[in-house]
Amino acid sequence: MKILKYIGIALVIFGALFATAYFIKTNNKSTIEYETQTAIISDIEKKTVVTGKVIPEDEVEIKPQIQGIIEGLFVEEGDLVQTGDLLARIKVVPNEQNLNSANGRLQNSKIVLKNAKIEFDRNKDLYEKGIISKQQFQNIELQYNQAIQNVNNAESDLEIIRSGSAGGAASANTNIRATVPGTVLEIPVEEGFQVIASNSFNAGTTIATIADMKKMIFEGKVDEAEVGKLKVGMPLKVSLGAIEDETLEARLKFIAPKGNEEQGAVQFIIEADLFLNDSIFIRAGYSANASLVLERKDSIMVVSESLLQFDRETEKPYVEVWVGEQKFEKRDIEIGISDGINVEVISGITLEDKIKVWNKTEPIKKGDEDEAEDKE
């Protein structure tokens, strides 16, 4: 009985020693030692990146003056053309109803002319004999001349419907020529396509689009929060998605006075003149990103943004400054512009203050990785 009692006491003592050793081991961790950094004097640029595309400054759409069918195309996309170069030819296909109406008007005009001529000849003899007055004869002569003019007009209308133009000017309308020099960007029609004339009620069918590829602009959209900081004449650096490691200089020339709402945000269109490099061939429609410097300050006191902390209640920034051996005090600061890495410090600290690196990332140990994998 005594032996069992001694064994029980020994187990209790052993358990107490084991618990004490475990407690000491698990709580004997080294105190975290925080590193510190100081503020420095540097320059900060606040930039924004605008997504857009590169397009020609001016694109001209060539449209026909008559309705018909494409009889022939004489250029291809990418060709260089000069003003007056022949692009296409249109075959006029007259409307049967219009043709019949025009022919009817011509026949009626000829009937009226025939009758007016008879009246004119009869009254001319009477006037020469002194039977009628000069005023009466002049009225008859006027009617006769008007009948002649009506016949000429009816013949011209019929010719226009048949061939697209009156007299020898038919080829001027059926031959579609370039109105500006440049590169043919697009030909949205093919031979045999029916085209509509450009008029007051219809924009007409586009035969070809021509642009000067030596005058290119960057077009993009800027959020309303940043458009107020832009000014005409600001420099841009444009990076093209299709050409790596190449940056083009540009200068802002236009800021839209009105914005458009897109997905809940108001966007403003901007345009900038590109300074082209002769060694790079720029195609219309390249996607591009433009970098603009919204604000710049030189030789100011800055700290790393990662050192900042924010009060949960006031949301004001502060840092922890070293005051002794691993002892830090909270210091409210006033900040200025930021480039996403460094931030300007207007007041609150000095260059000598040592700032606590409070969010330093510790390297993951091998045992922790294995434990995390086991939990997954």
RAFEN-V715480 format. One line per field, one symbol per residue. psi: psi as a letter, one per 40 degrees, with the letter a starting at -180 (. if undefined). Layout:
psi=???
//
This chain:
psi=ddddddddddddddddddddddddddefiihhhhiiiiiihiihhhiihhhaihiidhhhhhiieiiahhdiheiiheihiiheihdihhhhhihdddddddddddddddddddddddddddddddddeediidddddddddddddddddddddddddddddeeiiaeedddddhhiheiiahhdigeiiheihiiihadehdihhdihiiheegiihhahiideedeeiiheiiihhhhdehifhhiiihhehhhehihhhfeihihhiihhhhihdehhhihehiihhhhhdihhifihiihdeeiihhddefiiiihhheahfhiihhhihibiieediihhdidiidehhhhgefhhiihidddddddddd.
//
